[in-house]
Structure formats: C-alpha cells, structure tokens
Amino acid sequence: MGTLVQTDSSRQSHDRSLKIIAKSLFKELKENGYDTREIVNLSTELLSLVTSELRNTHQEASTGQ
C-alpha cells in the first residue's frame, strides 16, 4: 500500500466523506431489514479486517519485507 501525503483540507474532506458513507451504509442496512445486532457484527468484522491488516503491516516492517 502506498503512502499518501494529505493536506489538512484533504484529510478533513476524507473524514467528512467517511462519515457520509457510514451514515449511508447504516441507513441502507436498516432499510434492508438488518437489525442493530447484525450491524454491530458487520462493524466488528470490519474492525477485525483492519486489525489483521495493521498486524501484517507491523510484522512485515519488523522482518524488513
């Protein structure tokens, strides 16, 4: 994964975009019959994927890959 150099304004723009995406996804899930427990399960799975990626990145940096 490449390194991105972001200005404060582009970082803020990305943060706003992520918030909009999250709200839209939440609304879509609710409208399609997903309950709160299922949405929490989805969120947990996303966090697990991010954690695994961070762990792999850390291990690669430690081994010099």
Secondary structure, 3 states (H helix, E strand, C coil): CCCCCCCHHHHHHHHHHHHHHHHHHHHHHHHCCCCHHHHHHHHHHHHHHHHHHHHHHHHHHHHCC
